[in-house]
Amino acid sequence: MGINLGAFVGPLVVGFLGEKINWHLGFSAAGVGMVLGLVQYKMGLKYLGEAGRLQPEVRDGVSQAKQRLLMGIGVTVGLVVVLALLQSMGAITLDLVRVAQGTGIFIVSLAVLYFAYLLVLGGLTPAEKKRVVYIFILFLGAAMFWSGFEQAGSSLNLFAKDLTNLTVFGYEAPASWFQSVNPLFIFILAPVAASLWVWLGERNPSIPVKFGAGLTLLGCGFFVIAWGASYTAGGQLVSPAWLIVTYFFHTVGELALSPVGLSSVTKLSPPRLVGQMMGIWFMGTALGNLIAGLVAGRMETLPVEKIFSTVGMVVLGAGLVFFVFSRPIKRLASDVK
């Protein structure tokens, strides 16, 4: 709720300042909000007690991890500097699309190599190997989900800006205000979803079934917006209801997949690898955001209806795969609910 409170208020404030007054002012407001977040965190440290304090026996390991992190940052910065120099000298030609595509290949390759390393050389027990395969399957499902869901800030927002009637009672609302629809639905529906899981108890759907439901609902949302896009021929503007219904389906799908996936990774991970596995989970989110941006880049060359319907078919297909293979996937760790 805390995250979504910021997600609800942020677009209303930043979107209004950026679109209606000045983009620099809008981005500045976002920076101010981030600083205030750090300030309240620092002021609240006294309430955390001993939570998060390192035990003496793990400090050496953390120190080594910090050294490896700094080394990785140094290598990354060095690589960026070298590429920038080669670009300025004309030795290579880079553009945003190529960089994004290369980054996507890098993320996928890194994830595959990481899981392969764990399975072959990670010293895992047979039961732990099954759980790692389980996490890899969830990683793929999450990446597919976020590649569609995160188009809220790209292709769907362009649809709001260019093809949606934003006039309400004579006032033209900023297109970015649609970014607040999802967190608003979260406020309303998160207690419902949480109560449903508690009420179902032992009858709860399995993790793969919930992933299938999340992807299927996401696909339904894209079919709705593709339907709405079919009425935009010649630049005709359509009702905001198309986007609102789309975000409704996406939000329900998010509630079925996102918190469940986050929880399942901590349950499935071998204890010594929980931190790394959480990093891999968020790498799936990063990959989804990257794919969403690449898809939005095709809006200038492909019909909007075709883009949305294609995304809908892909994620719906992924959801059906999770439904069909839910039992074999569940058997990889049948003791985890």
C-alpha positions in Angstrom: 0.0 0.0 0.0 2.9 2.3 0.7 4.4 1.7 -2.7 1.1 2.2 -4.4 0.4 5.4 -2.5 3.4 6.9 -4.1 2.5 5.3 -7.5 -0.9 7.0 -7.2 0.1 10.4 -6.2 3.3 10.6 -8.2 1.8 10.7 -11.7 -0.9 13.2 -10.6 1.7 15.7 -9.3 4.5 15.0 -11.8 2.2 14.6 -14.8 0.4 17.8 -14.1 3.6 19.8 -13.6 5.3 18.3 -16.6 2.5 18.3 -19.1 0.7 21.5 -18.1 3.5 23.7 -16.9 7.1 22.6 -17.6 8.8 19.3 -18.1 11.8 20.4 -16.0 9.5 21.2 -13.1 7.9 17.8 -13.4 11.2 15.9 -13.3 12.3 18.1 -10.4 9.2 17.2 -8.5 10.1 13.5 -8.9 13.6 14.2 -7.5 12.2 16.0 -4.6 9.9 13.1 -3.8 12.9 10.7 -3.9 14.9 12.9 -1.5 11.9 13.1 0.9 11.8 9.3 0.9 15.4 9.1 1.9 14.9 11.7 4.6 11.9 9.9 6.2 13.9 6.6 6.0 16.9 8.2 7.8 14.6 9.7 10.5 12.9 6.3 11.0 16.1 4.3 11.6 15.7 4.6 15.3 12.6 2.4 15.1 14.3 -0.5 13.4 16.2 -1.7 16.5 18.6 -4.5 15.7 16.8 -5.4 12.4 19.4 -5.6 9.6 22.5 -5.4 11.8 25.3 -7.7 10.7 26.4 -10.5 13.0 30.2 -10.6 13.5 30.6 -14.0 11.7 29.1 -12.7 8.5 30.8 -9.3 8.3 33.9 -10.7 6.5 31.7 -12.2 3.8 29.8 -8.9 3.4 33.1 -7.1 3.0 34.2 -9.4 0.3 30.8 -9.0 -1.4 31.3 -5.2 -1.3 34.7 -5.6 -3.0 33.2 -7.7 -5.7 30.4 -5.2 -6.2 32.8 -2.3 -6.5 34.9 -4.3 -9.0 31.8 -5.0 -11.0 30.8 -1.3 -11.0 34.3 -0.4 -12.1 34.3 -2.9 -15.0 30.9 -1.6 -16.1 31.9 2.0 -16.0 35.1 1.2 -17.9 33.2 -0.6 -20.6 30.8 2.4 -20.9 33.7 4.8 -21.2 35.4 2.6 -23.9 32.2 2.3 -25.9 31.6 6.1 -25.7 35.2 6.8 -26.9 34.8 4.4 -29.8 31.5 6.0 -30.7 33.0 9.5 -30.6 35.9 8.3 -32.8 33.5 6.8 -35.4 34.9 3.3 -34.8 31.5 1.9 -33.9 27.9 3.1 -34.4 25.4 2.7 -31.5 21.8 3.8 -31.2 19.3 3.3 -28.4 17.5 0.4 -30.2 20.7 -1.6 -30.7 21.8 -0.9 -27.1 18.4 -2.0 -25.8 18.5 -5.2 -27.9 22.0 -6.0 -26.9 21.1 -5.4 -23.2 18.2 -7.8 -23.6 20.4 -10.5 -25.0 22.9 -9.9 -22.2 20.2 -10.2 -19.5 18.8 -13.5 -20.9 22.3 -14.9 -21.4 23.3 -14.0 -17.9 20.2 -15.6 -16.4 20.6 -18.8 -18.4 24.3 -19.1 -17.5 23.6 -18.4 -13.8 20.9 -21.2 -13.6 23.1 -23.6 -15.6 26.0 -22.9 -13.2 23.9 -23.6 -10.2 22.5 -26.8 -11.6 25.9 -28.2 -12.8 28.5 -26.7 -10.4 26.4 -25.2 -7.6 26.7 -28.2 -5.2 22.9 -28.4 -4.9 21.0 -31.5 -3.7 18.6 -33.1 -6.1 15.7 -31.5 -4.3 17.3 -28.1 -4.5 18.0 -28.5 -8.2 14.3 -29.1 -8.8 13.5 -26.0 -6.9 16.0 -24.0 -8.9 14.3 -25.2 -12.1 11.0 -24.2 -10.6 12.4 -20.6 -10.0 13.7 -20.5 -13.6 10.2 -21.3 -15.0 8.7 -18.6 -12.8 11.4 -16.2 -14.0 10.4 -16.8 -17.6 6.7 -16.3 -16.7 7.4 -13.1 -14.8 9.5 -11.7 -17.6 6.6 -12.4 -20.0 4.2 -10.7 -17.7 6.2 -7.6 -17.1 6.9 -7.2 -20.8 3.2 -6.6 -21.3 2.3 -5.0 -18.0 5.1 -2.3 -18.1 3.7 -1.0 -21.4 1.6 1.1 -19.1 4.3 3.7 -19.2 5.1 3.4 -22.9 2.7 2.2 -25.6 -0.4 2.5 -23.4 0.5 6.0 -22.4 1.1 6.9 -26.0 -2.3 5.5 -26.8 -3.7 7.8 -24.0 -1.8 10.8 -25.3 -2.6 10.4 -29.0 -5.7 8.4 -29.4 -7.8 8.9 -26.3 -10.3 11.7 -25.6 -8.8 13.3 -22.5 -11.4 16.1 -22.1 -13.5 15.8 -18.9 -16.0 18.5 -18.1 -14.2 20.9 -20.5 -10.8 20.2 -19.0 -8.1 18.3 -20.9 -6.4 16.0 -18.4 -2.7 15.0 -18.7 -2.3 11.7 -20.4 0.1 10.6 -17.6 -2.8 10.7 -15.1 -3.7 7.2 -16.4 -0.6 5.9 -14.6 -2.6 6.4 -11.4 -5.4 4.0 -12.4 -3.4 0.9 -11.6 -2.5 1.9 -8.1 -6.1 3.0 -7.5 -7.3 -0.4 -8.4 -4.6 -1.9 -6.2 -6.0 0.1 -3.2 -9.5 -1.4 -4.0 -8.6 -4.9 -5.0 -5.6 -5.9 -2.9 -7.6 -6.5 0.3 -10.1 -8.5 -1.8 -7.3 -10.7 -3.3 -5.6 -11.2 0.1 -8.9 -12.1 1.8 -9.7 -14.6 -1.1 -6.4 -16.4 -0.6 -6.9 -16.6 3.2 -10.5 -17.8 2.7 -9.5 -20.5 0.3 -6.9 -21.9 2.7 -6.0 -25.4 1.6 -8.0 -25.0 -1.6 -5.7 -22.3 -2.9 -4.6 -22.6 -6.5 -1.0 -23.6 -7.0 1.7 -21.1 -7.8 1.8 -22.1 -11.5 -2.0 -21.7 -11.8 -1.8 -18.2 -10.3 0.9 -17.4 -12.8 -1.3 -18.7 -15.6 -4.2 -16.6 -14.3 -2.0 -13.5 -14.1 -0.8 -13.9 -17.7 -4.2 -14.7 -19.0 -5.8 -11.7 -17.4 -3.0 -9.5 -18.8 -3.8 -10.9 -22.3 -7.4 -10.2 -21.8 -6.5 -6.5 -21.0 -4.6 -6.3 -24.3 -7.4 -7.7 -26.3 -9.7 -5.0 -24.8 -7.3 -2.2 -25.8 -6.8 -3.8 -29.2 -10.6 -3.7 -29.6 -10.6 0.0 -28.6 -7.7 0.7 -31.0 -9.8 -0.6 -33.9 -11.9 2.5 -33.6 -9.0 4.9 -34.0 -8.7 4.8 -37.8 -7.8 8.2 -39.1 -6.8 9.5 -35.7 -10.2 9.3 -34.2 -10.2 9.6 -30.4 -11.8 6.9 -28.2 -13.3 6.9 -24.7 -10.9 6.6 -21.7 -13.1 3.6 -20.6 -11.0 1.4 -22.9 -7.8 2.1 -21.0 -9.6 1.9 -17.6 -11.0 -1.5 -18.3 -7.6 -2.6 -19.7 -5.9 -1.5 -16.5 -8.5 -3.3 -14.4 -7.6 -6.6 -16.1 -3.9 -5.9 -15.7 -4.2 -5.0 -12.0 -6.1 -8.2 -11.2 -3.5 -10.1 -13.2 -0.7 -8.4 -11.2 -2.4 -9.3 -7.9 -2.5 -12.9 -9.0 1.2 -13.1 -10.1 3.4 -10.4 -8.6 3.2 -10.9 -4.8 2.8 -14.6 -5.2 5.9 -14.8 -7.3 7.9 -12.7 -4.9 6.9 -14.9 -2.0 7.5 -18.1 -3.9 11.1 -17.2 -4.7 12.0 -16.8 -1.0 10.3 -20.2 -0.3 11.9 -22.1 -3.1 15.4 -20.7 -2.9 18.1 -22.7 -1.1 18.7 -20.7 2.1 22.2 -19.6 1.1 21.0 -18.3 -2.3 17.9 -16.3 -1.3 19.5 -12.9 -2.0 20.9 -14.0 -5.4 17.5 -15.5 -6.4 15.7 -12.3 -5.4 18.1 -10.4 -7.7 17.3 -12.8 -10.5 13.6 -12.3 -9.9 14.0 -8.5 -10.3 16.2 -9.2 -13.4 13.1 -10.7 -14.9 11.3 -7.4 -14.1 14.1 -5.5 -15.8 13.9 -7.7 -18.9 10.2 -7.2 -19.1 10.6 -3.4 -18.9 13.2 -3.6 -21.7 10.9 -5.6 -24.0 8.0 -3.3 -23.2 10.1 -0.3 -24.4 11.2 -2.1 -27.6 7.5 -3.0 -28.4 6.5 0.6 -27.8 9.1 1.7 -30.3 7.2 -0.1 -33.0 4.1 2.1 -32.7 5.4 4.5 -35.4 5.7 1.7 -38.0 3.0 -0.8 -37.1 -0.8 -0.4 -36.5 -1.6 0.0 -32.9 -4.3 -2.6 -33.0 -1.9 -5.2 -34.4 0.7 -4.4 -31.7 -1.8 -4.8 -28.8 -3.4 -7.9 -30.2 0.0 -9.6 -30.8 1.1 -8.9 -27.3 -2.2 -10.2 -26.0 -1.9 -13.5 -28.0 1.7 -14.0 -26.7 1.0 -13.5 -23.0 -2.3 -15.4 -23.3 -0.4 -18.3 -24.8 2.1 -18.2 -22.0 -0.7 -18.2 -19.5 -2.2 -21.3 -21.2 1.2 -23.0 -21.0 1.3 -22.5 -17.2 -2.2 -23.8 -16.9 -1.5 -26.9 -18.9 1.8 -27.8 -17.2 0.8 -26.6 -13.7 0.9 -30.1 -12.2 4.3 -31.1 -13.5 5.7 -27.7 -12.5 4.1 -28.0 -9.0 5.7 -31.5 -8.6 9.2 -29.9 -8.7 8.5 -28.7 -5.1 5.2 -30.2 -4.0 5.8 -29.2 -0.4 5.8 -25.4 -1.2 2.3 -23.8 -1.3 
